[in-house]
Structure formats: C-alpha cells, structure tokens
C-alpha cells in the first residue's frame, strides 16, 4: 500500500480545513456506516493532533482499504511518540495489510519511531525484529546504519541477520564492514548469507 509521504503533506493535501465541523462530530463520523464519511473524517482529523489516539483506535478495526490508507496518512502528519508506539504494536497483527501499512508509516516517522526501535529489535518474535530492520533500512535517521550494524553483531536468528545485511547494503558505511565479516564467520555454511554479505560489502565499498 503506497502512502502519501510526509514531506508532501500540507493543509491543502487534506482539504485545508474541516469545513467548520467540530471535533466531536468528526470523531463520531469515524464510526459511520458509510466508508466515504469515515474517510472524510479521517482526513479532516489530521488537523486535530488530540484526535491521534482515536485515529489509531479506528485503524485497528477499519476494514476499508481506502479509509485505512487515509488513517495512516493522517497519523504520519501527526507523528509523535505515542502514535509511533501504537503503530509499532500493529507489527504483531495477523493482518498483513495492517502490518505493511504500519511499517510504511513508521518509515516516515524517524524522530517519533527512533525511541521505540531498540525494544522492537529485542522483541522475542523474530518476525517483529525483521519488521524493525525493514523500518531501519528505509528510515531517514542518522543512527540507522549504526543500529543495523549492531543487529548484525548480536542477532542470532539468520533471517533477521539477512534482513539487516540487505539493509546495510543500502545505507551502511565502511564502519559496518567488520561486523559483516564477523557475521560471515558466524554462518560459515550458509551460501546465501555469504553471497548477501559479499554483495553488501561490495556495494558499501563502491559508494
């Protein structure tokens, strides 16, 4: 699901105002039967940061893909730590579309999601750790390369490591090469890992 990127968001992108309707009316419309009404409310509530948790609540139960997309876009506009925490919880959902939308949204919230990433990278569920690595790989945050290198150094699950290697191929610097070489020694019999590491190192050195 493609989301509107945060740098392109403006009041005009959301219709500029809420047409004079008050917050309570917009919140009520989030539960309307008509998806077009819910979608309009989700759009207009982007102008009310205090409605962020109501948007998160609706996101977790919303069945319409078009409404869900607007909910994500509005939350990207708000993007604070509490929103990031709620979206991070969606990474554990059985709903793949909800998970993927949360990943895309969190990738647009470098400042808001950063305080939550260490906990996500230490989550007992390896899938959640992979999702966290995927967020890091696209996150415009100065610490992302270092955090990915740390994952490579300490992570024991081969699939999480592979995701981190792929991400480092995109954003890693020369300082990550030692960690990648150590990882190669930790998984000596894994041909796909050796190939991924070699590719990452070659791309990093070619930057």
C-alpha positions, 0 to 999 in steps of 0.5 A: 500500500503506497502512502502519501509521504510526509514531506508532501503533506500540507493543509491543502493535501487534506482539504485545508480545513474541516469545513467548520465541523467540530471535533466531536462530530468528526470523531463520531463520523469515524464510526459511520456506516458509510466508508466515504464519511469515515474517510472524510473524517479521517482526513479532516482529523489530521488537523486535530493532533488530540484526535491521534489516539482515536485515529489509531483506535479506528485503524485497528478495526477499519476494514476499508482499504481506502479509509485505512490508507487515509488513517495512516496518512493522517497519523504520519502528519501527526507523528509523535511518540505515542502514535509511533508506539501504537503503530509499532504494536500493529507489527504483531497483527495477523493482518498483513495489510495492517502490518505493511501499512504500519511499517510504511508509516513508521518509515516516515516517522524517524524522530517519533519511531527512533525511541521505540526501535531498540525494544522492537529489535529485542522483541522475542518474535523474530518476525517483529525484529525483521519488521524493525530492520525493514523500518531501519533500512528505509528510515531517514535517521542518522543512527540507522546504519549504526543500529543495523550494524549492531543487529548484525553483531548480536542477532542470532536468528539468520533471517533477521541477520539477512534482513539487516545485511540487505539493509546495510547494503543500502545505507551502511558505511565502511564502519559496518564492514567488520561486523559483516565479516564477523557475521560471515564467520558466524554462518560459515555454511550458509551460501546465501548469507555469504553471497548477501554479505559479499554483495553488501560489502561490495556495494558499501565499498563502491559508494 
